[in-house]
Amino acid sequence: NFVTPCHSYFKKTKFMEHEMGLDTESMGCLLFYHKSNKITKTFLTPLLKELKKTGYVGAVNITSNIKSEGFTLTNISLGFLFDSTYAALEGLRQPLGEFLYRLAFEGIKRVKASGDFLVATRVSIPPYPFPMSEQLNKSVSVSGIDENNLKHLWLRDMMFSDNEYSSAGCDGYLMTVTARGLTINKAFRRTHRTIGNLKIDNVQYRRDIGDGLDEKYAKVKEWGY
């Protein structure tokens, strides 16, 4: 069966602030865990029967457009998506390894999840989001990572050698930084503070991921979703 609670998220995909630049998979998101609602009952419950036929075990993502008068399904995809997965794991209140093992082999029914707002901000260096070039694949030092902030850093195009962190020269998408908070703004300010404590030449990230999401969240809640 599906593991509860479910989570939903809003994400921003444009590379630059004010929704400018290239479209990326994600530049950051706001995520929250919740009980079953109109969307899960309409789409996920019927989908369960079909998934059981295939023996699929894993994440299921649905994308929908929501308006006051109703909502439409635009896409279904299987597997973990980023950066929403990192935000969801930020809110996990049990050991990650235990969670993944039980998810795969023991038929876990429910996870312990935070009721806070959970956010993610993607951090990169040039040439991201363009393909890596020979001129730009030189290693870039990343300092400021320690045992206190590492649990909020989901490292990607990174390597650790001689007790130092640096970029690995694959595509420039270094990491996603996550945080939680009682309000959306507080949560995003924490990611900004974490990034500000890192030293990365030519660092790239959006500071406006949280802009407008208070209003969107309030509307969705008002409409009963």
RANOR-V966200 format. One record per residue. N is the residue number from 0. PSI is psi in radians with two decimals (NA if undefined). Layout:
((N | PSI) (N | PSI))
This chain:
((0 | 3.02) (1 | 2.51) (2 | 2.34) (3 | 2.76) (4 | 2.76) (5 | 2.92) (6 | 2.62) (7 | 2.78) (8 | 2.67) (9 | 2.37) (10 | 2.73) (11 | 2.31) (12 | -0.28) (13 | 2.45) (14 | -0.65) (15 | 2.83) (16 | 2.78) (17 | 0.52) (18 | 0.78) (19 | 2.83) (20 | -2.95) (21 | 2.72) (22 | 2.29) (23 | 3.07) (24 | -0.75) (25 | 2.47) (26 | -0.01) (27 | 2.90) (28 | 2.88) (29 | 2.27) (30 | 2.60) (31 | 2.45) (32 | 2.62) (33 | 2.91) (34 | 3.01) (35 | 2.47) (36 | -2.93) (37 | -0.73) (38 | -0.81) (39 | -0.68) (40 | -0.60) (41 | -0.72) (42 | -0.79) (43 | -0.68) (44 | -0.85) (45 | -0.54) (46 | -0.44) (47 | -0.75) (48 | -0.73) (49 | -0.67) (50 | -0.62) (51 | -0.60) (52 | -0.57) (53 | -0.29) (54 | 0.25) (55 | 2.36) (56 | 2.06) (57 | -2.98) (58 | 2.57) (59 | 2.23) (60 | 2.30) (61 | 2.46) (62 | 2.31) (63 | 2.66) (64 | 2.19) (65 | 2.29) (66 | 2.98) (67 | -0.59) (68 | -0.10) (69 | -3.01) (70 | 2.74) (71 | 2.49) (72 | 2.26) (73 | -0.40) (74 | 2.57) (75 | 2.29) (76 | 2.65) (77 | 2.45) (78 | 2.96) (79 | 2.36) (80 | 2.72) (81 | 2.47) (82 | 0.11) (83 | -0.61) (84 | -0.73) (85 | -0.73) (86 | -0.71) (87 | -0.72) (88 | -0.48) (89 | -0.57) (90 | 0.06) (91 | 2.30) (92 | 0.76) (93 | 2.79) (94 | 2.34) (95 | -0.77) (96 | -0.76) (97 | -0.75) (98 | -0.84) (99 | -0.68) (100 | -0.85) (101 | -0.61) (102 | -0.71) (103 | -0.61) (104 | -0.29) (105 | 0.07) (106 | 0.76) (107 | 2.41) (108 | -0.50) (109 | 2.53) (110 | 2.73) (111 | 2.00) (112 | 2.61) (113 | 2.57) (114 | 0.04) (115 | 2.92) (116 | 2.38) (117 | 2.29) (118 | 2.77) (119 | 2.46) (120 | 2.19) (121 | 2.40) (122 | 2.30) (123 | 3.03) (124 | 2.81) (125 | 2.56) (126 | 0.13) (127 | 2.38) (128 | 0.26) (129 | 2.81) (130 | 2.61) (131 | 2.48) (132 | 2.86) (133 | -0.53) (134 | -0.44) (135 | 0.08) (136 | 0.22) (137 | 2.54) (138 | 2.35) (139 | 2.22) (140 | 2.45) (141 | 1.94) (142 | 2.81) (143 | -0.08) (144 | 2.23) (145 | -3.13) (146 | -0.34) (147 | -0.71) (148 | -0.20) (149 | -0.54) (150 | -0.21) (151 | 0.08) (152 | 2.14) (153 | 1.65) (154 | 2.49) (155 | -1.44) (156 | 1.13) (157 | 2.71) (158 | 2.75) (159 | 1.99) (160 | 2.43) (161 | 0.68) (162 | 0.40) (163 | 2.54) (164 | 2.53) (165 | 2.91) (166 | 2.64) (167 | -0.06) (168 | 0.44) (169 | -1.05) (170 | -0.05) (171 | -0.10) (172 | 1.66) (173 | -0.84) (174 | 2.95) (175 | 2.34) (176 | 2.26) (177 | 2.80) (178 | 2.92) (179 | 2.80) (180 | 2.76) (181 | -0.42) (182 | 2.81) (183 | -0.78) (184 | -0.73) (185 | -0.72) (186 | -0.80) (187 | -0.60) (188 | -0.55) (189 | -0.68) (190 | -0.68) (191 | -0.69) (192 | -0.73) (193 | -0.80) (194 | -0.68) (195 | -0.44) (196 | -0.10) (197 | 2.64) (198 | 1.90) (199 | 2.06) (200 | 2.38) (201 | 0.63) (202 | 2.53) (203 | 2.22) (204 | 2.72) (205 | 2.28) (206 | -0.02) (207 | 0.35) (208 | -0.66) (209 | -0.19) (210 | 2.24) (211 | -0.13) (212 | -0.43) (213 | -0.81) (214 | -0.73) (215 | -0.78) (216 | -0.75) (217 | -0.68) (218 | -0.84) (219 | -0.70) (220 | -0.75) (221 | -0.64) (222 | -0.01) (223 | 0.29) (224 | NA))
